[in-house]
Amino acid sequence: MVIKPYSQYCEAEILPLYKAVGWSNYYGHPEMLEKAFAGSLCTLAAYEGENLVGIIRAVGDGYSIVFIQDILVYPAYQRRGIGTALMQALLDRYAHVYQIELATDNTENGHRLLQVP
């Protein structure tokens, strides 16, 4: 697995990931999602070979605050450390930032996310 900046938005690659995890507000409004990606502070992607398996997206100013907006991993790849690796890569990139925030849904997956070491 390789983590790298996701610099070129590709709807055909991104929408299936959002759909696989059930985030219908995003895949149901692809034009909004594309604009959200364009306005993001940072987006990192995890690839296995040429296949996108996960993504983390942050918004904020990059100096005093970073808000982790999205962190998604295909269900078939979950519980393999990919989400943790994405989170760590983002935290490393913004280690100088005063405040980093993450909000999750009150679901089993959201609770698991809060167990990041």
All heavy atoms as an XYZ file, in Angstrom:
925
protein
N       0.834     -1.180      0.000
C       0.000      0.000      0.000
C       0.879      1.244      0.000
O       1.891      1.299      0.672
C      -0.886      0.006      1.241
C      -1.742      1.245      1.300
S      -2.522      1.575      2.880
C      -1.179      1.621      4.004
N       0.450      2.229     -0.766
C       1.148      3.505     -0.874
C       0.160      4.616     -0.538
O      -0.977      4.593     -1.003
C       1.697      3.717     -2.303
C       2.277      5.101     -2.478
C       2.714      2.649     -2.647
N       0.607      5.581      0.263
C      -0.197      6.769      0.548
C       0.454      7.934     -0.163
O       1.664      8.148     -0.039
C      -0.294      7.027      2.057
C      -1.060      5.882      2.716
C      -0.985      8.373      2.323
C      -1.143      5.974      4.213
N      -0.372      8.667     -0.914
C       0.156      9.814     -1.645
C      -0.924     10.888     -1.754
O      -2.111     10.609     -1.582
C       0.656      9.392     -3.024
C      -0.394      8.760     -3.918
C       0.238      8.265     -5.211
C      -0.779      7.584     -6.105
N      -0.195      7.080     -7.336
N      -0.512     12.117     -2.040
C      -1.505     13.181     -2.228
C      -2.467     12.824     -3.352
O      -2.071     12.269     -4.378
C      -0.659     14.404     -2.593
C       0.680     14.125     -2.005
C       0.863     12.634     -2.132
N      -3.725     13.136     -3.135
C      -4.747     12.940     -4.153
C      -4.978     14.297     -4.788
O      -5.756     15.107     -4.300
C      -6.038     12.386     -3.526
C      -7.025     11.903     -4.549
C      -6.879     10.653     -5.131
C      -8.091     12.686     -4.935
C      -7.782     10.198     -6.086
C      -9.000     12.241     -5.881
C      -8.840     11.005     -6.450
O      -9.729     10.557     -7.391
N      -4.270     14.551     -5.864
C      -4.264     15.893     -6.441
C      -5.196     16.073     -7.635
O      -5.548     17.196     -7.980
C      -2.838     16.273     -6.847
O      -2.304     15.293     -7.704
N      -5.608     15.003     -8.263
C      -6.472     15.092     -9.440
C      -7.779     14.358     -9.155
O      -7.813     13.137     -9.117
C      -5.776     14.487    -10.664
C      -6.552     14.619    -11.944
C      -6.719     16.067    -12.380
O      -5.805     16.883    -12.231
N      -7.882     16.404    -12.888
N      -8.857     15.113     -8.947
C     -10.164     14.525     -8.663
C     -10.622     13.670     -9.840
O     -10.611     14.116    -10.980
C     -11.187     15.634     -8.397
C     -12.565     15.123     -8.079
C     -12.895     14.734     -6.790
C     -13.539     15.026     -9.062
C     -14.162     14.265     -6.485
C     -14.810     14.560     -8.774
C     -15.114     14.177     -7.488
O     -16.363     13.714     -7.185
N     -11.039     12.454     -9.546
C     -11.533     11.536    -10.572
C     -12.844     10.933    -10.068
O     -12.842     10.042     -9.220
C     -10.507     10.445    -10.853
S     -11.094      9.190    -12.017
N     -13.944     11.450    -10.595
C     -15.268     11.019    -10.142
C     -15.449      9.505    -10.258
O     -16.019      8.876     -9.359
C     -16.345     11.741    -10.944
C     -17.743     11.474    -10.452
C     -18.769     12.319    -11.167
O     -18.834     13.531    -10.883
O     -19.507     11.759    -12.007
N     -14.963      8.902    -11.337
C     -15.118      7.462    -11.543
C     -14.377      6.653    -10.482
O     -14.727      5.502    -10.223
C     -14.622      7.081    -12.938
N     -13.393      7.244     -9.857
C     -12.620      6.566     -8.821
C     -13.181      6.863     -7.425
O     -13.240      5.976     -6.574
C     -11.167      7.044     -8.912
C     -10.214      6.385     -7.967
C      -8.789      6.847     -8.199
O      -8.534      8.074     -8.166
O      -7.936      5.976     -8.389
N     -13.605      8.100     -7.202
C     -14.038      8.544     -5.880
C     -15.464      8.107     -5.542
O     -15.734      7.632     -4.444
C     -13.908     10.083     -5.770
C     -12.440     10.465     -5.692
C     -14.658     10.631     -4.572
C     -11.734      9.984     -4.442
N     -16.408      8.304     -6.463
C     -17.807      7.996     -6.153
C     -18.033      6.549     -5.706
O     -18.783      6.326     -4.747
C     -18.713      8.350     -7.320
C     -18.979      9.837     -7.531
C     -19.963     10.047     -8.683
C     -19.478     10.506     -6.275
N     -17.408      5.551     -6.323
C     -17.615      4.186     -5.836
C     -17.150      3.983     -4.393
O     -17.754      3.204     -3.649
C     -16.795      3.326     -6.807
C     -16.750      4.136     -8.063
C     -16.655      5.567     -7.590
N     -16.101      4.688     -3.981
C     -15.631      4.586     -2.599
C     -16.676      5.146     -1.639
O     -17.031      4.521     -0.639
C     -14.289      5.307     -2.436
C     -13.735      5.396     -1.010
C     -13.562      4.021     -0.382
C     -12.412      6.159     -1.020
N     -17.194      6.332     -1.935
C     -18.220      6.928     -1.081
C     -19.480      6.057     -1.057
O     -20.108      5.897     -0.006
C     -18.541      8.354     -1.530
C     -17.543      9.358     -1.019
C     -16.340      9.572     -1.683
C     -17.796     10.091      0.130
C     -15.416     10.488     -1.208
C     -16.879     11.015      0.611
C     -15.686     11.205     -0.065
O     -14.767     12.104      0.414
N     -19.821      5.481     -2.190
C     -20.994      4.613     -2.255
C     -20.771      3.339     -1.444
O     -21.673      2.872     -0.746
C     -21.327      4.280     -3.702
C     -22.668      3.607     -3.854
C     -23.107      3.558     -5.296
C     -24.563      3.117     -5.349
N     -25.130      3.244     -6.674
N     -19.571      2.776     -1.515
C     -19.266      1.529     -0.809
C     -19.405      1.671      0.702
O     -19.740      0.699      1.392
C     -17.850      1.059     -1.154
N     -19.160      2.871      1.210
C     -19.282      3.076      2.657
C     -20.619      3.709      3.036
O     -20.862      4.011      4.202
C     -18.095      3.883      3.237
C     -16.792      3.139      3.026
C     -18.023      5.279      2.651
N     -21.477      3.940      2.042
C     -22.826      4.403      2.308
C     -22.989      5.883      2.566
O     -23.988      6.302      3.140
N     -22.051      6.699      2.096
C     -22.137      8.142      2.304
C     -22.933      8.769      1.162
O     -22.398      9.437      0.288
C     -20.743      8.748      2.412
C     -20.050      8.403      3.694
C     -20.289      7.349      4.511
C     -18.984      9.131      4.294
N     -19.437      7.362      5.581
C     -18.618      8.451      5.474
C     -18.294     10.273      3.939
C     -17.613      8.892      6.305
C     -17.278     10.711      4.775
C     -16.952     10.034      5.948
N     -24.245      8.564      1.201
C     -25.122      8.955      0.101
C     -25.192     10.460     -0.116
O     -25.442     10.908     -1.233
C     -26.524      8.402      0.313
O     -27.080      8.915      1.519
N     -24.978     11.254      0.911
C     -25.017     12.697      0.724
C     -23.945     13.145     -0.270
O     -24.125     14.122     -0.982
C     -24.840     13.438      2.048
C     -25.123     14.915      1.908
O     -26.097     15.311      1.287
N     -24.256     15.730      2.477
N     -22.836     12.426     -0.311
C     -21.771     12.753     -1.249
C     -21.998     12.121     -2.616
O     -21.965     12.795     -3.633
C     -20.415     12.317     -0.696
C     -19.905     13.182      0.419
C     -19.684     12.668      1.686
C     -19.618     14.519      0.209
C     -19.204     13.457      2.705
C     -19.139     15.319      1.219
C     -18.927     14.789      2.472
O     -18.451     15.576      3.474
N     -22.208     10.805     -2.658
C     -22.343     10.194     -3.978
C     -23.664     10.557     -4.630
O     -23.798     10.460     -5.841
C     -22.098      8.691     -3.959
C     -23.145      7.826     -3.296
C     -24.348      7.516     -3.922
C     -22.903      7.264     -2.051
C     -25.291      6.708     -3.317
C     -23.836      6.454     -1.435
C     -25.028      6.183     -2.075
O     -25.962      5.382     -1.471
N     -24.616     11.036     -3.845
C     -25.868     11.504     -4.411
C     -25.785     12.902     -4.987
O     -26.679     13.345     -5.701
N     -24.698     13.607     -4.677
C     -24.484     14.978     -5.163
C     -23.042     15.117     -5.652
O     -22.226     15.810     -5.040
C     -24.761     15.990     -4.046
C     -26.144     15.894     -3.502
N     -26.455     15.153     -2.387
C     -27.306     16.430     -3.945
C     -27.746     15.239     -2.152
N     -28.290     16.005     -3.084
N     -22.716     14.448     -6.754
C     -21.320     14.430     -7.197
C     -20.745     15.802     -7.522
O     -19.546     16.023     -7.329
C     -21.341     13.526     -8.431
C     -22.763     13.470     -8.860
C     -23.589     13.686     -7.631
N     -21.574     16.748     -7.973
C     -21.057     18.082     -8.271
C     -20.606     18.788     -6.988
O     -19.602     19.506     -6.981
C     -22.097     18.921     -9.032
C     -23.353     19.287     -8.245
C     -24.340     18.132     -7.989
O     -24.273     17.082     -8.665
O     -25.193     18.309     -7.101
N     -21.318     18.560     -5.883
C     -20.926     19.127     -4.598
C     -19.635     18.484     -4.096
O     -18.742     19.158     -3.593
C     -22.051     18.930     -3.579
C     -21.777     19.593     -2.227
S     -21.203     18.475     -0.917
C     -22.433     17.226     -0.864
N     -19.519     17.180     -4.266
C     -18.321     16.484     -3.820
C     -17.089     16.973     -4.575
O     -16.039     17.199     -3.976
C     -18.483     14.972     -3.994
C     -17.319     14.120     -3.499
C     -17.035     14.352     -2.018
C     -17.593     12.645     -3.765
N     -17.221     17.177     -5.867
C     -16.090     17.681     -6.653
C     -15.658     19.064     -6.160
O     -14.465     19.343     -6.008
C     -16.433     17.741     -8.133
C     -15.266     18.183     -8.990
C     -15.560     18.114    -10.475
O     -16.706     17.851    -10.865
O     -14.603     18.317    -11.249
N     -16.617     19.930     -5.863
C     -16.291     21.258     -5.333
C     -15.680     21.159     -3.953
O     -14.765     21.918     -3.607
C     -17.541     22.134     -5.311
C     -18.000     22.532     -6.693
C     -19.284     23.331     -6.654
C     -19.755     23.627     -8.067
N     -21.052     24.297     -8.085
N     -16.158     20.224     -3.144
C     -15.597     20.026     -1.809
C     -14.137     19.596     -1.899
O     -13.283     20.084     -1.150
C     -16.423     18.996     -1.039
N     -13.843     18.704     -2.821
C     -12.451     18.274     -3.007
C     -11.589     19.454     -3.449
O     -10.473     19.625     -2.965
C     -12.367     17.128     -4.023
C     -12.380     15.772     -3.399
C     -13.553     15.247     -2.876
C     -11.233     15.005     -3.327
C     -13.580     13.992     -2.297
C     -11.234     13.750     -2.748
C     -12.419     13.238     -2.231
N     -12.107     20.256     -4.363
C     -11.346     21.404     -4.860
C     -11.043     22.397     -3.742
O      -9.993     23.031     -3.742
C     -12.105     22.085     -5.990
N     -11.952     22.527     -2.781
C     -11.765     23.477     -1.692
C     -11.073     22.900     -0.470
O     -10.927     23.590      0.541
N     -10.623     21.667     -0.555
C      -9.985     21.016      0.587
C      -8.561     21.510      0.808
O      -7.862     21.878     -0.136
C      -9.959     19.496      0.386
O     -11.267     18.985      0.329
N      -8.147     21.466      2.036
C      -6.779     21.805      2.400
C      -5.819     20.713      1.932
O      -4.764     20.988      1.372
C      -6.687     21.974      3.923
C      -5.324     22.198      4.526
C      -4.750     23.539      4.074
C      -5.425     22.152      6.050
N      -6.215     19.474      2.150
C      -5.347     18.340      1.819
C      -6.204     17.091      1.638
O      -7.138     16.854      2.397
C      -4.352     18.110      2.950
S      -3.283     16.671      2.746
N      -5.866     16.320      0.636
C      -6.490     15.014      0.440
C      -5.371     14.019      0.172
O      -4.534     14.238     -0.703
C      -7.479     15.033     -0.741
O      -8.429     16.075     -0.533
C      -8.210     13.709     -0.855
N      -5.363     12.948      0.949
C      -4.392     11.877      0.768
C      -5.143     10.610      0.415
O      -6.254     10.374      0.906
C      -3.588     11.650      2.049
C      -2.792     12.840      2.589
C      -2.152     12.487      3.930
C      -1.742     13.276      1.588
N      -4.538      9.784     -0.416
C      -5.170      8.549     -0.861
C      -4.263      7.360     -0.589
O      -3.041      7.469     -0.653
C      -5.491      8.627     -2.351
N      -4.886      6.239     -0.293
C      -4.168      4.975     -0.130
C      -4.463      4.118     -1.355
O      -5.635      3.949     -1.736
C      -4.624      4.261      1.134
N      -3.410      3.632     -1.963
C      -3.539      2.781     -3.148
C      -2.887      1.429     -2.896
O      -1.818      1.347     -2.283
C      -2.840      3.414     -4.353
C      -3.603      4.557     -4.959
C      -3.395      5.857     -4.529
C      -4.529      4.331     -5.975
C      -4.093      6.914     -5.089
C      -5.231      5.378     -6.544
C      -5.007      6.665     -6.099
O      -5.706      7.705     -6.654
N      -3.541      0.393     -3.384
C      -2.926     -0.920     -3.453
C      -2.746     -1.191     -4.937
O      -3.733     -1.366     -5.669
C      -3.811     -1.968     -2.793
C      -3.130     -3.323     -2.719
C      -3.888     -4.293     -1.848
O      -4.799     -4.966     -2.395
O      -3.584     -4.361     -0.657
N      -1.517     -1.105     -5.386
C      -1.258     -1.143     -6.821
C      -1.857      0.108     -7.437
O      -1.609      1.218     -6.978
N      -2.694     -0.058     -8.431
C      -3.354      1.071     -9.089
C      -4.742      1.351     -8.515
O      -5.427      2.265     -8.961
C      -3.479      0.792    -10.591
C      -2.145      0.661    -11.296
C      -1.356      1.960    -11.277
O      -1.944      3.025    -11.535
O      -0.145      1.897    -10.976
N      -5.160      0.564     -7.531
C      -6.522      0.658     -7.003
C      -6.603      1.537     -5.764
O      -5.904      1.293     -4.775
C      -7.055     -0.732     -6.660
C      -7.131     -1.634     -7.863
O      -7.557     -1.212     -8.934
N      -6.709     -2.869     -7.697
N      -7.490      2.525     -5.811
C      -7.774      3.357     -4.653
C      -8.481      2.501     -3.619
O      -9.477      1.852     -3.918
C      -8.672      4.530     -5.055
C      -9.130      5.442     -3.934
C      -7.958      6.271     -3.407
C     -10.256      6.350     -4.404
N      -7.962      2.486     -2.387
C      -8.596      1.691     -1.326
C      -9.067      2.557     -0.165
O      -9.869      2.117      0.657
C      -7.686      0.550     -0.828
C      -7.425     -0.442     -1.954
C      -6.394      1.068     -0.237
N      -8.575      3.800     -0.074
C      -9.001      4.678      1.008
C      -8.586      6.102      0.760
O      -7.739      6.382     -0.096
N      -9.212      7.006      1.512
C      -8.931      8.429      1.346
C      -9.173      9.151      2.661
O      -9.996      8.742      3.470
C      -9.795      9.007      0.206
C      -9.190     10.281     -0.337
C     -11.232      9.199      0.609
C      -9.564     10.565     -1.760
N      -8.416     10.217      2.868
C      -8.643     11.123      3.989
C      -8.612     12.536      3.423
O      -7.774     12.853      2.575
C      -7.605     10.926      5.125
C      -8.004     11.710      6.374
C      -6.203     11.269      4.661
C      -7.223     11.303      7.617
N      -9.567     13.354      3.883
C      -9.685     14.718      3.360
C      -9.785     15.678      4.531
O     -10.535     15.447      5.474
C     -10.927     14.825      2.466
C     -11.086     16.138      1.758
C     -12.218     16.076      0.733
N     -13.528     16.004      1.337
C     -14.251     17.066      1.698
N     -13.793     18.287      1.502
N     -15.447     16.910      2.232
N      -9.015     16.758      4.463
C      -8.996     17.750      5.537
C      -9.324     19.131      4.999
O      -9.016     19.458      3.856
C      -7.618     17.775      6.207
N      -9.956     19.919      5.836
C     -10.241     21.317      5.541
C      -9.670     22.144      6.683
O      -9.337     21.622      7.742
C     -11.762     21.576      5.365
C     -12.297     20.806      4.180
C     -12.536     21.228      6.617
N      -9.530     23.427      6.470
C      -8.999     24.307      7.508
C      -7.968     25.248      6.936
O      -7.817     25.357      5.727
N      -7.242     25.918      7.838
C      -6.239     26.867      7.374
C      -4.837     26.271      7.329
O      -3.928     26.843      6.767
C      -6.268     28.152      8.204
C      -5.990     27.939      9.685
O      -5.259     27.001     10.054
O      -6.501     28.740     10.485
N      -4.638     25.111      7.943
C      -3.340     24.440      7.899
C      -2.308     24.999      8.844
O      -1.167     24.530      8.867
N      -2.678     25.997      9.642
C      -1.747     26.613     10.590
C      -2.280     26.570     12.016
O      -1.572     26.160     12.931
C      -1.433     28.051     10.180
C      -0.715     28.097      8.868
C      -1.407     28.306      7.687
C       0.653     27.876      8.806
C      -0.753     28.307      6.471
C       1.315     27.869      7.590
C       0.607     28.087      6.432
O       1.264     28.076      5.229
N      -3.518     27.002     12.200
C      -4.075     26.967     13.544
C      -5.114     25.861     13.705
O      -5.344     25.395     14.816
C      -4.712     28.316     13.909
O      -5.836     28.573     13.078
N      -5.714     25.417     12.597
C      -6.720     24.353     12.689
C      -6.774     23.517     11.422
O      -6.633     24.027     10.307
C      -8.122     24.925     13.004
C      -9.092     23.795     13.350
C      -8.628     25.795     11.864
C     -10.372     24.257     14.010
N      -6.954     22.235     11.633
C      -7.224     21.274     10.564
C      -8.397     20.434     11.051
O      -8.397     19.941     12.174
C      -6.001     20.368     10.282
C      -6.375     19.217      9.366
C      -4.863     21.180      9.692
N      -9.386     20.316     10.201
C     -10.562     19.522     10.510
C     -10.584     18.335      9.556
O     -10.599     18.518      8.338
C     -11.833     20.365     10.339
C     -13.077     19.666     10.777
C     -13.506     19.734     12.094
C     -13.831     18.940      9.873
C     -14.653     19.085     12.505
C     -14.987     18.280     10.264
C     -15.396     18.353     11.592
N     -10.537     17.139     10.107
C     -10.584     15.945      9.267
C     -12.036     15.728      8.885
O     -12.874     15.381      9.712
C      -9.984     14.730      9.994
C      -8.520     15.032     10.324
C     -10.114     13.476      9.122
C      -7.885     14.074     11.288
N     -12.316     15.987      7.633
C     -13.674     15.969      7.112
C     -14.116     14.568      6.729
O     -15.212     14.148      7.061
C     -13.769     16.912      5.905
C     -15.118     16.973      5.267
C     -16.183     17.572      6.171
O     -15.903     18.411      7.013
N     -17.402     17.109      6.017
N     -13.279     13.850      5.990
C     -13.631     12.505      5.512
C     -12.460     11.568      5.736
O     -11.310     11.930      5.468
C     -13.915     12.508      3.999
C     -15.061     13.408      3.577
O     -15.848     13.810      4.446
O     -15.159     13.689      2.375
N     -12.766     10.374      6.191
C     -11.805      9.276      6.167
C     -12.604      8.030      5.815
O     -13.551      7.674      6.504
C     -10.993      9.134      7.476
C     -10.004      7.981      7.353
C     -11.876      9.025      8.681
C      -8.930      7.964      8.426
N     -12.264      7.439      4.665
C     -13.017      6.309      4.133
C     -12.055      5.232      3.656
O     -11.019      5.538      3.059
C     -13.844      6.716      2.904
C     -14.885      7.792      3.032
C     -14.283      9.158      2.859
C     -15.947      7.578      1.989
N     -12.433      3.993      3.905
C     -11.695      2.836      3.407
C     -12.731      1.834      2.898
O     -13.747      1.586      3.565
C     -10.825      2.198      4.519
C     -10.148      0.934      4.018
C      -9.793      3.198      5.043
N     -12.487      1.294      1.723
C     -13.398      0.276      1.199
C     -13.619     -0.801      2.255
O     -12.657     -1.242      2.906
C     -12.819     -0.389     -0.058
C     -13.213      0.295     -1.339
C     -12.298      1.067     -2.040
C     -14.501      0.162     -1.851
C     -12.651      1.691     -3.225
C     -14.864      0.791     -3.034
C     -13.940      1.546     -3.714
O     -14.294      2.167     -4.879
N     -14.862     -1.256      2.429
C     -15.150     -2.275      3.445
C     -14.256     -3.514      3.351
O     -13.823     -4.039      4.383
C     -16.621     -2.620      3.182
C     -17.195     -1.338      2.658
C     -16.087     -0.760      1.788
N     -13.935     -3.958      2.165
C     -13.084     -5.143      2.010
C     -11.660     -4.910      2.519
O     -10.925     -5.869      2.768
C     -13.051     -5.584      0.547
N     -11.272     -3.640      2.689
C      -9.923     -3.302      3.134
C      -9.888     -2.777      4.567
O      -8.813     -2.444      5.074
C      -9.304     -2.269      2.190
C      -8.973     -2.829      0.833
C      -9.915     -2.841     -0.187
C      -7.720     -3.370      0.573
C      -9.625     -3.363     -1.434
C      -7.416     -3.896     -0.665
C      -8.375     -3.894     -1.663
O      -8.066     -4.425     -2.894
N     -11.043     -2.691      5.200
C     -11.085     -2.180      6.566
C     -10.472     -3.180      7.537
O     -10.387     -4.363      7.263
C     -12.529     -1.859      6.962
C     -13.079     -0.675      6.203
C     -14.536     -0.386      6.493
O     -15.168     -1.013      7.329
N     -15.086      0.597      5.778
N     -10.027     -2.649      8.661
C      -9.409     -3.428      9.749
C      -8.051     -3.989      9.338
O      -7.592     -5.003      9.857
C     -10.329     -4.543     10.246
C     -11.747     -4.114     10.569
C     -11.894     -3.063     11.611
N     -11.493     -3.535     12.913
C     -11.203     -2.743     13.931
N     -11.269     -1.458     13.794
N     -10.840     -3.228     15.078
N      -7.380     -3.291      8.405
C      -6.037     -3.692      7.961
C      -5.005     -2.600      8.241
O      -3.884     -2.668      7.751
C      -6.032     -3.994      6.465
C      -6.880     -5.167      6.053
C      -6.678     -5.442      4.593
N      -7.593     -6.439      4.087
C      -7.571     -6.882      2.844
N      -6.709     -6.407      1.983
N      -8.440     -7.788      2.458
N      -5.416     -1.558      8.939
C      -4.490     -0.479      9.273
C      -4.427      0.640      8.249
O      -3.632      1.569      8.400
N      -5.248      0.582      7.219
C      -5.207      1.608      6.168
C      -5.711      2.947      6.694
O      -5.097      3.984      6.471
C      -5.989      1.150      4.923
C      -5.290     -0.073      4.319
C      -6.117      2.277      3.911
C      -6.097     -0.802      3.268
N      -6.826      2.922      7.411
C      -7.343      4.164      7.998
C      -6.360      4.770      8.976
O      -6.140      5.983      8.984
N      -5.733      3.925      9.780
C      -4.723      4.399     10.726
C      -3.540      5.020      9.989
O      -3.039      6.081     10.384
C      -4.236      3.234     11.616
O      -5.359      2.715     12.342
C      -3.159      3.688     12.586
N      -3.108      4.393      8.912
C      -1.981      4.920      8.134
C      -2.340      6.254      7.488
O      -1.515      7.187      7.469
C      -1.557      3.908      7.074
N      -3.564      6.370      6.986
C      -4.001      7.643      6.409
C      -4.033      8.732      7.481
O      -3.558      9.847      7.260
C      -5.390      7.493      5.771
C      -5.439      6.781      4.435
C      -6.869      6.350      4.108
C      -4.884      7.674      3.336
N      -4.586      8.397      8.635
C      -4.660      9.365      9.726
C      -3.262      9.795     10.162
O      -3.000     10.988     10.337
C      -5.412      8.762     10.909
C      -5.558      9.707     12.075
S      -6.762     11.004     11.787
C      -8.265     10.072     12.004
N      -2.354      8.848     10.303
C      -0.996      9.180     10.729
C      -0.280     10.046      9.700
O       0.436     10.986     10.056
C      -0.188      7.910     11.009
C       1.117      8.188     11.733
C       0.890      8.859     13.077
O       0.222      8.310     13.943
N       1.444     10.049     13.274
N      -0.482      9.753      8.427
C       0.142     10.559      7.370
C      -0.362     12.000      7.435
O       0.418     12.948      7.276
C      -0.134      9.953      6.000
N      -1.639     12.181      7.690
C      -2.187     13.536      7.797
C      -1.675     14.229      9.057
O      -1.281     15.394      9.014
C      -3.719     13.498      7.788
C      -4.352     14.871      7.641
C      -4.299     15.332      6.192
C      -5.774     14.866      8.136
N      -1.647     13.513     10.174
C      -1.142     14.103     11.423
C       0.331     14.486     11.289
O       0.750     15.527     11.798
C      -1.343     13.133     12.584
C      -2.790     12.862     12.989
C      -2.848     11.773     14.059
C      -3.483     14.127     13.455
N       1.116     13.669     10.611
C       2.529     13.986     10.389
C       2.674     15.255      9.555
O       3.516     16.104      9.835
C       3.246     12.829      9.686
C       3.426     11.614     10.573
O       3.202     11.704     11.805
O       3.752     10.536     10.019
N       1.846     15.373      8.542
C       1.910     16.532      7.652
C       1.574     17.830      8.381
O       2.111     18.889      8.065
C       0.946     16.322      6.487
C       0.943     17.452      5.478
C       0.032     17.109      4.324
N       0.734     16.193      3.445
C       0.876     16.367      2.142
N       0.329     17.403      1.550
N       1.538     15.516      1.418
N       0.686     17.735      9.362
C       0.233     18.935     10.087
C       0.614     18.885     11.568
O      -0.105     19.397     12.419
C      -1.279     19.119      9.897
C      -1.611     19.433      8.469
C      -2.142     18.472      7.625
C      -1.339     20.693      7.948
C      -2.411     18.761      6.305
C      -1.601     20.989      6.621
C      -2.136     20.017      5.808
O      -2.387     20.311      4.495
N       1.768     18.337     11.869
C       2.229     18.225     13.261
C       2.378     19.589     13.925
O       2.288     19.702     15.145
C       3.551     17.457     13.307
N       2.592     20.628     13.159
C       2.789     21.985     13.685
C       1.480     22.705     14.019
O       1.483     23.779     14.606
C       3.553     22.824     12.652
C       2.779     22.987     11.373
N       2.729     21.989     10.407
C       2.009     23.995     10.921
C       1.958     22.410      9.408
N       1.504     23.624      9.696
N       0.358     22.118     13.638
C      -0.932     22.782     13.793
C      -1.401     22.701     15.241
O      -1.313     21.659     15.884
C      -1.976     22.166     12.830
C      -3.365     22.721     13.090
C      -1.568     22.421     11.398
N      -1.919     23.807     15.703
C      -2.384     23.945     17.077
C      -3.564     23.027     17.397
O      -3.618     22.409     18.444
C      -2.754     25.422     17.323
C      -3.454     25.684     18.620
C      -2.767     25.608     19.820
C      -4.800     26.014     18.649
C      -3.406     25.844     21.026
C      -5.445     26.260     19.841
C      -4.741     26.171     21.028
O      -5.388     26.403     22.207
N      -4.515     22.926     16.495
C      -5.745     22.194     16.785
C      -6.139     21.321     15.589
O      -6.291     21.815     14.480
C      -6.849     23.210     17.088
C      -8.101     22.638     17.650
C      -9.086     23.739     18.043
O      -9.181     24.764     17.365
N      -9.804     23.533     19.111
N      -6.309     20.030     15.850
C      -6.783     19.108     14.836
C      -8.069     18.490     15.370
O      -8.110     17.996     16.496
C      -5.739     18.033     14.502
C      -4.506     18.703     13.899
C      -6.331     16.988     13.551
C      -3.383     17.776     13.530
N      -9.113     18.530     14.547
C     -10.420     18.047     14.983
C     -10.929     16.963     14.052
O     -10.653     16.977     12.858
C     -11.426     19.203     15.006
C     -11.043     20.262     16.018
C     -12.139     21.273     16.251
O     -13.327     20.929     16.026
O     -11.817     22.383     16.658
N     -11.686     16.050     14.653
C     -12.312     14.963     13.918
C     -13.701     14.763     14.503
O     -13.851     14.663     15.720
C     -11.502     13.672     14.066
C     -12.172     12.374     13.620
C     -12.327     12.349     12.112
C     -11.380     11.176     14.094
N     -14.692     14.708     13.652
C     -16.052     14.397     14.088
C     -16.457     13.090     13.425
O     -16.105     12.829     12.279
C     -17.014     15.509     13.684
N     -17.186     12.260     14.165
C     -17.664     11.001     13.602
C     -19.154     10.851     13.881
O     -19.709     11.513     14.762
C     -16.932      9.788     14.213
O     -17.323      9.651     15.581
C     -15.440      9.925     14.110
N     -19.759      9.965     13.143
C     -21.142      9.601     13.425
C     -21.167      8.704     14.658
O     -20.175      8.037     14.978
C     -21.747      8.838     12.248
C     -21.928      9.696     11.020
O     -22.066     10.930     11.173
O     -21.927      9.139      9.911
N     -22.293      8.657     15.321
C     -22.458      7.799     16.485
C     -22.840      6.394     16.004
O     -23.961      5.938     16.178
C     -23.512      8.367     17.435
C     -23.555      7.612     18.751
O     -22.627      6.897     19.096
N     -24.642      7.768     19.482
N     -21.862      5.736     15.361
C     -22.053      4.398     14.814
C     -20.886      3.524     15.252
O     -19.877      4.022     15.769
C     -22.087      4.418     13.278
O     -20.815      4.873     12.805
C     -23.202      5.311     12.746
N     -20.991      2.233     15.014
C     -19.904      1.321     15.354
C     -18.605      1.718     14.638
O     -17.538      1.738     15.232
C     -20.290     -0.110     14.992
C     -19.231     -1.129     15.377
C     -19.635     -2.554     15.017
O     -20.833     -2.814     14.806
O     -18.736     -3.399     14.946
N     -18.694      2.044     13.350
C     -17.504      2.457     12.603
C     -16.932      3.752     13.153
O     -15.717      3.921     13.221
C     -17.808      2.595     11.113
C     -17.902      1.259     10.424
O     -17.432      0.250     10.935
N     -18.541      1.234      9.272
N     -17.786      4.689     13.532
C     -17.319      5.935     14.130
C     -16.598      5.690     15.444
O     -15.564      6.299     15.721
N     -17.106      4.781     16.228
C     -16.467      4.449     17.503
C     -15.102      3.804     17.284
O     -14.141      4.080     18.008
C     -17.353      3.525     18.322
C     -18.651      4.179     18.722
N     -19.666      3.481     19.296
C     -19.116      5.456     18.616
C     -20.696      4.277     19.527
N     -20.374      5.483     19.104
N     -15.014      2.929     16.288
C     -13.722      2.303     15.968
C     -12.682      3.334     15.561
O     -11.516      3.226     15.905
C     -13.891      1.292     14.829
C     -14.396     -0.025     15.269
C     -14.233     -1.023     14.125
N     -15.391     -1.877     14.144
C     -16.044     -2.289     13.081
N     -15.669     -1.930     11.883
N     -17.076     -3.070     13.191
N     -13.123      4.335     14.818
C     -12.205      5.366     14.352
C     -11.565      6.105     15.518
O     -10.416      6.514     15.459
C     -12.953      6.336     13.443
C     -12.139      7.360     12.692
C     -11.099      6.676     11.811
C     -13.031      8.235     11.868
N     -12.296      6.254     16.588
C     -11.777      6.972     17.757
C     -10.742      6.160     18.525
O     -10.112      6.674     19.430
C     -12.938      7.372     18.670
C     -13.892      8.379     18.048
C     -15.076      8.615     18.978
C     -13.211      9.664     17.694
N     -10.522      4.924     18.136
C      -9.532      4.075     18.787
C      -8.181      4.136     18.104
O      -7.322      3.317     18.352
C     -10.032      2.622     18.827
C     -11.279      2.469     19.641
C     -11.879      1.077     19.520
O     -11.318      0.191     18.879
N     -13.025      0.872     20.139
N      -7.962      5.141     17.265
C      -6.679      5.296     16.578
C      -5.597      5.549     17.622
O      -5.773      6.414     18.487
C      -6.750      6.478     15.573
C      -5.379      6.752     14.980
C      -7.746      6.162     14.485
N      -4.502      4.804     17.583
C      -3.449      4.979     18.602
C      -2.753      6.325     18.493
O      -2.682      6.942     17.489
C      -2.463      3.857     18.309
C      -2.804      3.305     16.972
C      -4.160      3.772     16.612
